[in-house]
Amino acid sequence: WWNVVDWANVQERFANATSNKGIITL
């Protein structure tokens, strides 16, 4: 179960990973 804090953390890590690669993969 996701709560707001967990989901925001996941999105932040995802954004960091994609910005480092320069490619967005879902």
C-alpha positions as CSV (number, residue, x, y, z in Angstrom):
1,W,0.0,0.0,0.0
2,W,1.4,3.4,-1.0
3,N,1.0,6.5,1.2
4,V,1.7,10.0,0.0
5,V,5.2,10.1,1.4
6,D,6.2,6.7,0.0
7,W,4.8,7.6,-3.5
8,A,6.6,11.0,-3.5
9,N,9.8,9.3,-2.6
10,V,9.4,6.8,-5.4
11,Q,8.7,9.5,-7.9
12,E,11.7,11.5,-6.7
13,R,14.0,8.5,-7.1
14,F,12.5,7.8,-10.5
15,A,13.0,11.3,-11.6
16,N,16.6,11.3,-10.5
17,A,17.3,8.0,-12.3
18,T,15.7,9.2,-15.5
19,S,17.5,12.6,-15.4
20,N,20.8,10.8,-14.9
21,K,20.2,8.6,-17.9
22,G,18.5,11.3,-19.9
23,I,15.9,8.8,-21.0
24,I,12.5,8.3,-19.5
25,T,11.4,4.6,-19.3
26,L,8.2,3.4,-17.8
